[in-house]
Amino acid sequence: MRTVVFTVLCVLCIPFFLLGLFAFMLPLMFSRGVVSGTTYEPFNSRYQYELLGLRADPAARLLARSLPATNLIVRVCVFHLLTLLCRITGLIPPALSYPPSDLGDLKSMVAMRTHFIDKKLQAFSAENGQILILGAGWDTRGYGNTFRKGMPVYEVDTPATQTVKKRAVNSSGLEQDAVTFVPCDFETEQWLEKLIAAGFEPDRPTFVIWEGVTMYLSERTIHDTLQQISQFATGSQIVFDFLPEGWWRDEKAGRAATSSIRITYGEKFNFFLRLGADAEATLTELLSSHDLNLISSCIQRLPNNQAKPFYGIVLAENQA
Ligand SMILES: C[S@@+](CC[C@H](N)C(=O)[O-])C[C@H]1O[C@@H](n2cnc3c(N)ncnc32)[C@H](O)[C@@H]1O
C-alpha cells in the first residue's frame, strides 16, 4: 500500500522533478567536458541519505548549497520533495535506502560502496595516519570530524573540478583546515610528485580512497597508481572499485548504462576489469603483481545474471 501511495505521489510531482532535472542539467551544460559531472551521482545519493537521516554527513548538506548543480531549485524540487514523500508515506524506496537493502541491484551501487568504504575507513586505526582521496570530486569525508577521526586529508582531482570544489567549500563555510587540495590530472601528470610537493608524506600509514574513478582512467594509469601506492608505508590501505568487463561490454544493459553516462555527462568509461571465473583469484593476482595484499572484496551480481558480476570493490594493504 505504501509503495502505491509513494508511486502516485511521485507521479503527481513529475512537473517538479522535471523542473529540478532542468535546473540540475543547465549548469552542467556550461562545464561539460571540463568539470566532472559524474561526481554529482555519488554526491547526490549521499546528500539524500543525509536528508533522510540514514547516514550522517552534515558536510554534504552544507556543500550542496554551494555546488552549481545542486542549486536551490534542485534541492527543493527533487531532494527535499523526495524526503517529504518518504516522510509522508513512511517508505524509503530501495534506490534511496542506506545501508543498501538489496545488494544485487544497480540502484544500490552507491549505497553499497559508500557503506564498504565508511566501514573500512572506520576500522583503519594506524597511528600517525592520513587519508588520501584520489579523484575526490565532491567527497565530504575530509570536512568536520564525522569520518576522518582527526587524520589530515589530501584530495587530488583535475584542476578544473577541484577549482569548483574549492569555491563551493569556501562559500559553504565548511571547516576545511584538515584538507590539502592537490590539482592533478592522473593521465598527464605525476600525482605523487605533486602530493609530496604539497606536504604529503608517503612514509606515514595512509588510507587511500579511490572511489568511482578507475573506470575513467587508462589501464596504464591504474597499474602505475597501484605500483606507487605499494611504495607507501607498510600497513597503508587502498580501497577502490571497478566495473567488470563481462557485464559492461557484453550485456545490453551494461552498454546502455555506459551510453547513458556518456550522453548525460559527456564522460566516457575507459577501463573495465576482466575477471576470471574466480574473481578473488583475479584480484589477488592483480594486487600481488603490485606488492599489495587483498584484504577483502565485494563482488556484486544481479539476480538474473549470476555469471557476470556488474560491480566490484576491493580493500588492499601494503605488504611488509
Ligand atoms: C564519479 S566521480 C567520483 C568522485 C568521488 N570519488 C566520489 O565517489 O564521490 C569521478 C572523479 O574522478 C575524477 N577524475 C576522473 N579522471 C581523472 C583524471 N584523469 N585525473 C584526476 N581526476 C580524475 C573526476 O574529476 C571526478 O571527480
The ligand as a Gaussian input file, in Angstrom:
#p B3LYP/6-31G(d) Opt

LIG

0 1
 C       32.410000       9.634000     -10.419000
 S       33.452000      10.859000      -9.769000
 C       33.763000      10.190000      -8.151000
 C       34.059000      11.270000      -7.154000
 C       34.295000      10.804000      -5.727000
 N       35.410000       9.890000      -5.642000
 C       33.053000      10.174000      -5.152000
 O       32.920000       8.943000      -5.199000
 O       32.198000      10.912000      -4.686000
 C       34.991000      10.616000     -10.611000
 C       36.054000      11.604000     -10.174000
 O       37.310000      11.247000     -10.766000
 C       37.932000      12.403000     -11.250000
 N       38.807000      12.053000     -12.374000
 C       38.470000      11.391000     -13.498000
 N       39.523000      11.328000     -14.334000
 C       40.561000      11.949000     -13.703000
 C       41.896000      12.221000     -14.055000
 N       42.405000      11.838000     -15.226000
 N       42.676000      12.891000     -13.186000
 C       42.170000      13.306000     -11.977000
 N       40.898000      13.082000     -11.590000
 C       40.092000      12.414000     -12.447000
 C       36.776000      13.271000     -11.716000
 O       37.151000      14.635000     -11.857000
 C       35.754000      13.031000     -10.636000
 O       35.878000      13.904000      -9.553000

